């Protein structure tokens, strides 16, 4: 009897500890360096581990369109907390609340905008040449805003649009990367205005219709929408006509956050037939206030919990409350705000999240140049861990094969206004305390999620780095594989060749005690960039110039020694290179 009682007691204690661990508070860390400009919305994880952040030029200002992005680069140890910022070349158009996707070639799709000059236009950012190219084919009188988008298995992007003349909001376009143009796509059955789209593991796309309990799915292989089951409750309120983001959970179900009373959970059928909906847990109440996700961000973390930003329901009012949703216990647990306290004195719609490769969540606020990381206390779940089978190739180009390179979810989400998914492979190389991210391209599965035992492949290009034995990991939404040993017998730094000639470039003073002025006389292009490397091949400084020919390089925080610079045009052509001697 005592033995049975003791066993039951152990089971109870284990279960209690498990639940306590699942709800344990993570840690907030403020990034040590302020961004170059003020945050203005979406953040995008590029395939080389850097982060693009849309900006504006006014402190404390929300809902202001802009055309500039800042780039966050982790430091030599892979730390985003100690990462550095610089400004990227501007887009052709100003935008606010626009569609964004990272494509298999590593470039970035940006389209539309509820505010700004780009509502009826799209453009592509080439992450290699760091230039913008306009896309064609958006019909006259159509605009891209209040409509979600999704990248599809064939590399195209399904884009919701608005016919501004009739305010018809059932139409869609397909963006084709091969032609850099838009074409017609199947229309929805009902309005997709302000509706969140989310991808299932079969690559279909779920949408809950505007102010409705009806749902429909886009089947990309059939290029059409099919009607699905009805929800048990509304998730969109009728006052603001807003809802929150949606996620594919580790158990294969969909979870829709709400700006109404209850959330919603969808169980797929596994084919094109209808699935089933269930009423999810009630949205939290804090200080007597019913909370909701009125255009608010959330991020599913490597442990399967969802970090959620919420505000007073059915309004755009402040403050922001933060919660973790646990899909196992089906409950919300409030967590502290960054900087301490229970709330943030801003609006939920003015904040944004992004899953980072180190397993944390980057959190930013419109009008602020301060960013935070949320580090979960619970480790990643095993079912989301990528597996590396082989790495083949010749330096600096490699091909890696394995499983779960696309993770088990799309990552962070916002709703209809921003897309910030990161369900694609990131490659990290580590040696001693040094960390490098390689640029990945040519994923064999575009936009896939939860592919289990299916074989995945990706190409990766290693950055400037010395030869040696490295531990290689593939990361999907912050969940990293076990290390794979790779012996790099070459170096891509090219330090023996980097100082070949100056091509109209002068440096003064050189040697210097910390600050160098580099003047470029070439007028080949108005946009120029400079990168400075230390002797290990690590980038210690980078900057872009527009309509200017003078760089000021600040190396006061770097140790004495020899450094190497490269100056390039906006299209990537090398203008010149040389040595910098730092003496303190």
C-alpha positions as CSV (number, residue, x, y, z in Angstrom):
1,X,0.0,0.0,0.0
2,X,2.8,2.4,0.9
3,X,4.7,1.5,-2.2
4,X,1.7,2.3,-4.4
5,X,1.0,5.5,-2.6
6,X,4.7,6.5,-2.9
7,X,4.6,5.7,-6.7
8,X,1.4,7.9,-7.1
9,X,3.1,10.6,-5.1
10,X,6.2,10.5,-7.4
11,X,4.0,10.7,-10.5
12,X,2.1,13.7,-9.0
13,X,5.4,15.5,-8.2
14,X,6.8,14.8,-11.6
15,X,3.7,16.1,-13.4
16,X,3.7,19.2,-11.2
17,X,7.3,19.8,-11.9
18,X,6.8,19.3,-15.6
19,X,3.9,21.8,-15.7
20,X,5.9,24.3,-13.6
21,X,8.9,23.9,-16.0
22,X,6.6,24.4,-19.1
23,X,5.4,27.7,-17.6
24,X,8.7,28.9,-16.3
25,X,9.5,32.6,-17.0
26,X,12.2,33.2,-19.6
27,X,14.7,36.0,-19.4
28,X,14.7,39.4,-21.1
29,X,18.0,40.9,-22.3
30,X,18.3,44.3,-23.9
31,X,20.6,44.6,-26.9
32,X,23.7,46.5,-25.9
33,X,23.8,48.6,-29.1
34,X,21.0,50.9,-30.2
35,X,19.9,50.6,-33.8
36,X,20.9,53.1,-36.4
37,X,17.3,54.2,-36.9
38,X,14.0,53.9,-35.1
39,X,12.0,50.7,-35.5
40,X,8.9,50.9,-37.6
41,X,7.6,47.4,-37.9
42,X,8.6,44.1,-39.4
43,X,11.9,42.3,-38.8
44,X,13.2,39.6,-41.2
45,X,15.8,36.9,-40.6
46,X,18.1,36.6,-43.7
47,X,19.6,33.3,-44.6
48,X,23.1,34.4,-43.4
49,X,21.9,35.0,-39.9
50,X,21.6,38.8,-40.1
51,X,18.3,40.6,-39.5
52,X,16.6,43.4,-41.5
53,X,14.4,45.8,-39.5
54,X,12.1,48.3,-41.2
55,X,12.6,51.8,-39.8
56,X,11.4,55.4,-39.6
57,X,13.3,58.5,-38.7
58,X,11.2,59.8,-35.7
59,X,11.6,58.7,-32.1
60,X,8.4,57.6,-30.4
61,X,6.4,57.7,-33.7
62,X,4.2,54.8,-34.7
63,X,2.4,54.1,-38.0
64,X,4.8,56.2,-40.1
65,X,5.8,54.9,-43.5
66,X,9.4,54.6,-44.4
67,X,11.8,53.2,-47.1
68,X,14.9,52.3,-45.0
69,X,16.0,49.1,-43.3
70,X,18.6,48.6,-40.7
71,X,20.7,45.4,-40.6
72,X,21.6,43.7,-37.3
73,X,24.7,41.5,-37.5
74,X,25.7,39.2,-34.6
75,X,29.2,39.6,-33.2
76,X,32.1,37.2,-33.7
77,X,30.7,34.9,-30.9
78,X,27.3,34.8,-32.5
79,X,25.8,37.1,-30.0
80,X,22.9,39.3,-31.1
81,X,22.9,41.1,-27.8
82,X,26.3,42.5,-28.8
83,X,25.4,42.8,-32.5
84,X,26.1,45.8,-34.6
85,X,23.8,47.9,-36.8
86,X,24.2,49.7,-40.1
87,X,21.7,51.2,-42.6
88,X,20.9,49.5,-45.9
89,X,20.2,51.2,-49.2
90,X,16.6,52.5,-49.3
91,X,13.7,50.9,-51.2
92,X,12.2,52.7,-54.2
93,X,8.9,53.3,-52.3
94,X,7.9,54.1,-48.8
95,X,5.8,51.4,-47.0
96,X,4.1,50.6,-43.7
97,X,2.3,47.3,-43.0
98,X,3.6,45.6,-46.1
99,X,4.1,41.9,-47.1
100,X,7.5,40.4,-46.7
101,X,9.1,37.0,-47.5
102,X,12.6,35.6,-47.7
103,X,13.0,33.6,-50.9
104,X,15.0,30.4,-51.7
105,X,17.8,32.5,-53.4
106,X,18.3,34.4,-50.1
107,X,16.7,37.6,-51.5
108,X,13.8,39.4,-49.9
109,X,10.3,40.1,-51.3
110,X,8.5,43.2,-50.2
111,X,5.1,44.3,-51.5
112,X,2.4,46.8,-51.0
113,X,1.8,48.8,-47.9
114,X,-1.3,50.2,-46.1
115,X,0.5,53.5,-46.0
116,X,3.2,55.0,-48.2
117,X,3.8,55.2,-52.0
118,X,4.1,51.4,-52.6
119,X,0.6,50.1,-52.1
120,X,0.3,48.9,-55.7
121,X,3.9,47.9,-56.1
122,X,6.4,45.2,-55.1
123,X,10.2,45.1,-55.1
124,X,13.0,42.6,-54.4
125,X,16.1,43.2,-52.3
126,X,19.2,41.4,-53.6
127,X,21.1,40.5,-50.4
128,X,24.3,40.0,-52.4
129,X,24.5,43.2,-54.3
130,X,22.3,45.0,-51.7
131,X,20.2,46.6,-54.4
132,X,16.4,46.9,-54.9
133,X,14.6,45.9,-58.1
134,X,10.9,46.7,-58.8
135,X,8.5,43.9,-59.7
136,X,5.9,44.2,-62.4
137,X,2.3,43.0,-63.0
138,X,0.2,44.4,-60.2
139,X,-3.1,45.3,-62.1
140,X,-4.0,49.0,-62.2
141,X,-6.4,49.9,-59.3
142,X,-5.2,46.9,-57.1
143,X,-3.4,47.4,-53.9
144,X,-1.6,45.1,-51.4
145,X,-2.7,45.8,-47.9
146,X,-4.9,44.2,-45.2
147,X,-4.2,41.0,-47.0
148,X,-1.9,38.2,-45.9
149,X,0.6,36.3,-48.1
150,X,2.3,32.9,-48.1
151,X,5.3,31.4,-49.8
152,X,4.3,28.2,-51.6
153,X,6.0,24.9,-52.3
154,X,6.9,25.8,-55.9
155,X,8.7,29.1,-54.9
156,X,5.8,31.4,-55.8
157,X,4.2,33.7,-53.3
158,X,0.4,33.8,-52.8
159,X,-0.5,37.5,-52.2
160,X,-3.8,38.9,-51.0
161,X,-4.9,42.1,-52.7
162,X,-7.6,44.8,-52.7
163,X,-9.4,46.2,-55.7
164,X,-9.5,49.8,-54.5
165,X,-12.2,50.9,-56.9
166,X,-14.8,48.5,-55.4
167,X,-13.0,47.5,-52.2
168,X,-13.3,43.9,-53.3
169,X,-11.2,41.8,-51.0
170,X,-11.4,38.3,-52.3
171,X,-8.8,38.6,-55.0
172,X,-5.2,37.3,-55.0
173,X,-2.0,37.4,-57.0
174,X,0.9,35.0,-57.5
175,X,4.4,36.4,-57.5
176,X,6.7,34.5,-59.8
177,X,10.4,35.0,-58.8
178,X,11.7,33.7,-62.2
179,X,10.1,36.6,-64.0
180,X,10.0,39.0,-61.1
181,X,6.3,39.6,-61.9
182,X,2.8,39.1,-60.5
183,X,0.1,37.0,-62.2
184,X,-3.5,36.0,-61.5
185,X,-4.3,33.6,-58.6
186,X,-7.6,32.0,-57.5
187,X,-10.0,34.2,-55.6
188,X,-11.2,33.4,-52.1
189,X,-14.9,32.5,-51.5
190,X,-15.2,35.3,-48.9
191,X,-13.2,38.4,-47.9
192,X,-9.7,37.9,-46.6
193,X,-9.5,41.4,-45.3
194,X,-7.6,41.6,-42.0
195,X,-7.4,37.8,-41.9
196,X,-4.4,35.7,-40.8
197,X,-3.1,32.9,-43.1
198,X,-1.1,30.0,-41.8
199,X,0.5,27.0,-43.5
200,X,-0.3,23.4,-42.7
201,X,2.2,20.5,-42.9
202,X,0.7,19.5,-46.3
203,X,1.6,23.0,-47.6
204,X,-2.0,24.1,-47.8
205,X,-2.9,27.6,-46.5
206,X,-5.8,28.2,-43.9
207,X,-7.8,31.4,-43.8
208,X,-10.7,32.3,-41.5
209,X,-13.0,34.6,-43.3
210,X,-13.7,38.2,-42.4
211,X,-16.2,38.6,-39.5
212,X,-17.2,35.0,-39.9
213,X,-17.0,31.5,-38.5
214,X,-16.4,30.1,-42.0
215,X,-12.9,29.0,-43.1
216,X,-11.3,28.0,-46.4
217,X,-8.0,26.6,-47.5
218,X,-5.8,27.2,-50.5
219,X,-4.5,24.0,-52.1
220,X,-1.3,25.1,-54.0
221,X,-1.0,21.9,-56.0
222,X,-4.6,22.4,-57.3
223,X,-4.2,26.3,-57.4
224,X,-7.6,26.8,-55.9
225,X,-9.4,27.5,-52.6
226,X,-11.7,24.9,-51.0
227,X,-14.3,25.5,-48.4
228,X,-13.5,24.0,-44.9
229,X,-15.5,23.6,-41.7
230,X,-17.0,26.3,-39.6
231,X,-15.5,27.5,-36.3
232,X,-17.2,27.1,-32.9
233,X,-16.7,30.8,-32.1
234,X,-15.6,34.1,-33.6
235,X,-12.0,35.1,-33.4
236,X,-12.4,38.5,-35.0
237,X,-14.2,41.3,-33.2
238,X,-16.7,43.4,-35.0
239,X,-15.5,46.7,-33.7
240,X,-12.0,46.9,-35.1
241,X,-12.3,44.0,-37.5
242,X,-9.0,42.7,-36.4
243,X,-7.6,39.4,-35.3
244,X,-4.3,38.0,-34.1
245,X,-1.7,35.7,-35.6
246,X,-2.0,31.9,-36.2
247,X,0.4,29.0,-35.8
248,X,1.0,25.4,-36.7
249,X,1.5,23.6,-33.4
250,X,4.0,20.8,-32.8
251,X,1.0,18.4,-32.6
252,X,0.0,19.3,-36.2
253,X,-3.0,21.4,-35.2
254,X,-3.5,25.0,-35.9
255,X,-3.9,27.6,-33.2
256,X,-5.6,31.0,-33.9
257,X,-5.2,33.8,-31.4
258,X,-8.2,36.1,-31.1
259,X,-9.4,39.7,-30.6
260,X,-12.6,38.3,-29.2
261,X,-13.3,36.1,-26.2
262,X,-12.0,32.7,-27.3
263,X,-9.2,31.3,-29.4
264,X,-9.7,28.5,-32.0
265,X,-8.0,25.2,-32.7
266,X,-8.1,23.3,-36.0
267,X,-7.4,19.6,-36.5
268,X,-6.6,18.9,-40.2
269,X,-8.0,15.9,-42.1
270,X,-4.7,15.2,-43.7
271,X,-6.0,15.7,-47.2
272,X,-8.3,18.2,-49.1
273,X,-11.4,17.2,-47.2
274,X,-12.6,19.3,-44.3
275,X,-11.0,19.3,-40.9
276,X,-12.6,20.0,-37.5
277,X,-12.6,23.1,-35.3
278,X,-12.7,23.3,-31.5
279,X,-13.0,26.3,-29.2
280,X,-9.6,27.1,-27.8
281,X,-8.9,28.6,-24.3
282,X,-10.3,32.0,-23.4
283,X,-8.1,35.0,-24.1
284,X,-6.7,36.3,-20.7
285,X,-8.1,38.9,-18.5
286,X,-5.6,41.2,-16.7
287,X,-6.5,43.9,-14.2
288,X,-10.2,43.3,-15.1
289,X,-9.5,44.0,-18.8
290,X,-10.3,41.5,-21.5
291,X,-7.2,41.1,-23.6
292,X,-7.0,40.4,-27.3
293,X,-4.6,40.4,-30.2
294,X,-5.6,43.5,-32.3
295,X,-3.0,43.2,-35.0
296,X,-0.4,41.9,-32.5
297,X,2.7,39.8,-32.8
298,X,3.6,36.4,-31.4
299,X,6.4,33.8,-31.9
300,X,6.4,30.1,-31.5
301,X,9.6,29.3,-29.6
302,X,11.8,26.2,-30.0
303,X,10.2,24.7,-26.9
304,X,6.7,24.8,-28.6
305,X,5.4,27.6,-26.4
306,X,4.1,30.7,-28.1
307,X,5.2,34.2,-26.8
308,X,2.2,36.5,-27.3
309,X,1.8,40.3,-27.1
310,X,-1.7,41.4,-26.2
311,X,-3.6,44.6,-25.5
312,X,-7.2,45.6,-24.5
313,X,-9.5,43.6,-26.8
314,X,-11.5,45.3,-29.6
315,X,-9.3,48.4,-29.4
316,X,-5.9,49.8,-30.4
317,X,-5.2,51.0,-26.8
318,X,-2.2,50.5,-24.6
319,X,-0.6,48.9,-22.6
320,X,0.9,45.7,-23.9
321,X,0.7,42.5,-21.8
322,X,2.9,39.5,-22.5
323,X,2.0,35.8,-22.2
324,X,3.2,32.4,-23.0
325,X,0.7,29.9,-24.5
326,X,1.4,26.3,-23.7
327,X,-0.1,23.9,-26.2
328,X,0.2,20.9,-23.9
329,X,-1.7,22.4,-21.0
330,X,-3.7,24.6,-23.4
331,X,-3.2,27.6,-21.0
332,X,-1.9,31.1,-21.0
333,X,0.6,32.3,-18.4
334,X,1.5,35.9,-17.9
335,X,5.2,36.8,-18.0
336,X,7.0,40.0,-17.1
337,X,7.7,42.8,-19.6
338,X,11.2,43.7,-20.9
339,X,12.8,46.2,-18.6
340,X,10.7,44.9,-15.6
341,X,7.1,45.4,-14.6
342,X,3.9,43.7,-16.0
343,X,3.2,45.9,-19.0
344,X,4.8,48.0,-21.8
345,X,3.5,51.5,-22.3
346,X,2.9,51.2,-26.0
347,X,0.4,49.5,-28.3
348,X,0.4,45.8,-29.2
349,X,0.1,46.5,-32.9
350,X,3.2,48.7,-32.7
351,X,5.4,45.8,-31.5
352,X,7.0,43.0,-33.4
353,X,8.8,39.7,-32.9
354,X,11.2,37.4,-34.7
355,X,12.7,34.0,-34.0
356,X,16.5,34.2,-34.0
357,X,18.9,31.3,-34.7
358,X,20.2,31.3,-31.1
359,X,16.7,30.2,-29.9
360,X,15.6,33.6,-28.5
361,X,12.9,35.9,-29.8
362,X,13.9,39.4,-30.9
363,X,11.3,42.1,-29.8
364,X,11.1,45.6,-31.1
365,X,8.8,48.6,-30.7
366,X,7.9,51.2,-33.3
367,X,9.5,54.5,-32.6
368,X,12.3,53.0,-30.5
369,X,15.9,52.1,-31.3
370,X,16.1,49.7,-28.3
371,X,15.6,46.0,-28.9
372,X,15.2,43.1,-26.6
373,X,15.7,39.3,-26.7
374,X,13.4,36.9,-24.9
375,X,15.4,33.8,-23.9
376,X,13.0,30.9,-23.1
377,X,13.8,28.9,-19.9
378,X,12.6,25.5,-21.4
379,X,14.8,23.7,-23.9
380,X,13.8,22.9,-27.5
381,X,11.5,20.0,-28.2
382,X,13.2,17.0,-29.8
383,X,10.6,16.7,-32.6
384,X,11.7,20.1,-34.0
385,X,15.4,19.3,-34.0
386,X,17.0,19.2,-37.5
387,X,19.3,16.3,-38.4
388,X,22.5,16.6,-40.6
389,X,23.3,13.5,-42.7
390,X,26.1,14.7,-45.0
391,X,28.0,17.8,-46.2
392,X,29.6,17.8,-49.6
393,X,31.3,20.3,-51.8
394,X,34.4,22.4,-52.5
395,X,35.2,25.4,-50.4
396,X,33.5,27.9,-50.3
397,X,30.4,26.2,-51.7
398,X,28.8,23.3,-50.0
399,X,25.6,21.2,-50.1
400,X,24.1,19.8,-46.9
401,X,21.5,17.0,-46.6
402,X,19.4,15.9,-43.7
403,X,15.9,16.3,-42.2
404,X,13.6,18.9,-40.7
405,X,15.5,21.8,-42.3
406,X,12.2,23.7,-42.4
407,X,11.3,23.2,-38.8
408,X,7.9,22.3,-37.4
409,X,6.3,25.8,-37.7
410,X,6.6,29.0,-39.7
411,X,8.1,30.8,-36.6
412,X,7.0,34.2,-35.7
413,X,3.8,35.9,-37.0
414,X,1.8,39.0,-36.8
415,X,-1.4,38.7,-38.7
416,X,-2.4,40.2,-42.0
417,X,0.0,43.2,-42.0
418,X,3.4,41.7,-41.6
419,X,4.9,38.3,-42.5
420,X,8.1,37.3,-40.6
421,X,8.3,33.5,-41.0
422,X,11.7,31.8,-40.8
423,X,10.9,28.2,-41.7
424,X,14.1,27.7,-43.7
425,X,17.6,26.4,-42.9
426,X,20.2,28.6,-41.3
427,X,23.8,27.2,-41.2
428,X,26.1,28.1,-38.3
429,X,29.8,27.2,-38.1
430,X,31.6,27.3,-34.7
431,X,35.3,27.0,-33.8
432,X,36.5,27.8,-30.3
433,X,34.6,30.9,-29.3
434,X,34.1,32.1,-32.9
435,X,30.8,31.8,-34.7
436,X,30.0,32.3,-38.4
437,X,26.7,32.1,-40.3
438,X,26.8,30.8,-43.9
439,X,24.3,32.1,-46.5
440,X,21.9,29.3,-47.5
441,X,20.1,29.0,-50.9
442,X,18.4,26.5,-53.1
443,X,16.3,24.8,-50.4
444,X,14.7,21.7,-51.9
445,X,11.6,22.3,-49.9
446,X,10.3,25.9,-50.1
447,X,7.8,27.0,-47.5
448,X,7.5,23.5,-46.1
449,X,6.8,22.7,-42.4
450,X,7.0,19.6,-40.3
451,X,8.4,17.3,-43.0
452,X,9.6,14.6,-40.5
453,X,11.7,11.9,-42.2
454,X,11.7,13.4,-45.7
455,X,15.1,14.3,-47.1
456,X,16.0,18.0,-47.1
457,X,18.9,19.7,-48.9
458,X,20.3,23.2,-49.0
459,X,23.4,24.9,-50.5
460,X,25.5,27.2,-48.3
461,X,28.3,29.6,-49.0
462,X,30.7,30.1,-46.2
463,X,31.7,33.7,-45.3
464,X,35.2,35.1,-45.0
465,X,36.8,32.9,-42.3
466,X,40.1,31.1,-41.7
467,X,40.7,27.4,-42.4
468,X,40.2,24.9,-39.6
469,X,37.9,22.3,-38.1
470,X,34.4,23.6,-37.5
471,X,31.3,22.3,-35.8
472,X,28.4,22.9,-38.3
473,X,24.7,23.1,-37.3
474,X,21.5,23.5,-39.2
475,X,19.0,25.7,-37.4
476,X,15.2,26.0,-38.1
477,X,13.3,28.6,-36.1
478,X,16.0,28.6,-33.3
479,X,16.1,24.8,-32.9
480,X,19.7,23.6,-33.7
481,X,20.9,20.2,-34.9
482,X,23.7,18.3,-33.3
483,X,27.1,19.5,-34.5
484,X,28.6,18.0,-37.7
485,X,32.4,18.2,-38.0
486,X,33.7,19.9,-41.2
487,X,37.4,20.4,-42.0
488,X,37.8,23.5,-44.0
489,X,41.2,23.2,-45.7
490,X,40.9,26.6,-47.4
491,X,40.3,30.2,-46.2
492,X,37.9,32.6,-47.8
493,X,39.5,35.6,-46.1
494,X,42.0,36.1,-48.9
495,X,44.3,38.2,-46.8
496,X,47.2,37.6,-49.0
497,X,45.3,39.1,-51.9
498,X,43.1,41.7,-50.2
499,X,45.7,44.4,-50.4
500,X,46.1,44.5,-54.1
501,X,46.0,48.2,-55.2
502,X,43.8,51.0,-54.2
503,X,42.0,52.1,-57.4
504,X,41.5,55.7,-56.4
505,X,41.1,55.0,-52.7
506,X,43.0,57.0,-50.1
507,X,43.1,56.3,-46.3
508,X,44.2,58.8,-43.7
509,X,45.7,58.6,-41.2
510,X,47.2,55.2,-41.6
511,X,48.4,54.0,-39.1
512,X,45.8,55.4,-36.8
513,X,44.9,55.2,-33.1
514,X,41.3,54.2,-33.9
515,X,39.6,56.3,-36.6
516,X,40.4,56.1,-40.3
517,X,38.9,58.2,-43.1
518,X,38.6,56.3,-46.4
519,X,37.9,58.5,-49.5
520,X,36.7,56.8,-52.7
521,X,37.2,58.8,-55.9
522,X,35.5,56.3,-58.2
523,X,32.1,57.5,-59.5
524,X,31.0,54.2,-61.0
525,X,27.9,54.0,-58.9
526,X,26.4,56.3,-56.3
527,X,26.0,53.5,-53.8
528,X,29.2,52.1,-52.2
529,X,29.9,49.7,-49.3
530,X,32.9,49.0,-47.2
531,X,33.8,46.0,-45.1
532,X,36.7,45.7,-42.6
533,X,38.1,42.3,-41.5
534,X,40.5,41.4,-38.7
535,X,43.2,38.8,-39.2
536,X,40.8,36.0,-38.4
537,X,38.6,37.0,-41.3
538,X,35.8,38.3,-39.1
539,X,33.9,41.4,-40.2
540,X,34.5,44.1,-37.6
541,X,33.0,47.1,-39.5
542,X,30.6,47.5,-42.4
543,X,28.8,50.5,-43.8
544,X,26.9,51.7,-46.9
545,X,27.2,55.2,-48.5
546,X,24.7,56.8,-50.8
547,X,25.7,59.9,-52.8
548,X,28.9,60.2,-50.8
549,X,32.5,59.1,-51.2
550,X,33.9,59.2,-47.7
551,X,33.8,56.5,-45.1
552,X,34.7,57.1,-41.5
553,X,35.9,53.8,-39.9
554,X,35.8,53.7,-36.1
555,X,38.0,50.8,-34.7
556,X,38.6,52.3,-31.3
557,X,37.0,49.3,-29.6
558,X,39.2,46.8,-31.6
559,X,42.7,45.6,-30.4
560,X,45.9,46.9,-32.1
561,X,46.9,45.1,-35.2
562,X,46.5,44.9,-39.0
563,X,43.0,45.0,-40.6
564,X,41.9,44.7,-44.2
565,X,39.2,46.7,-46.0
566,X,37.2,46.1,-49.2
567,X,35.2,48.8,-51.0
568,X,32.5,47.7,-53.4
569,X,29.9,49.3,-55.6
570,X,26.2,48.8,-54.9
571,X,26.1,45.9,-57.4
572,X,28.9,44.1,-55.7
573,X,31.8,45.0,-58.0
574,X,35.1,45.4,-56.1
575,X,36.4,49.0,-56.3
576,X,39.5,48.5,-54.2
577,X,41.1,47.1,-51.1
578,X,43.9,47.6,-48.7
579,X,45.4,47.4,-45.2
580,X,44.6,49.4,-42.1
581,X,47.2,49.6,-39.3
582,X,45.7,50.2,-35.8
583,X,48.2,51.4,-33.2
584,X,47.2,52.3,-29.7
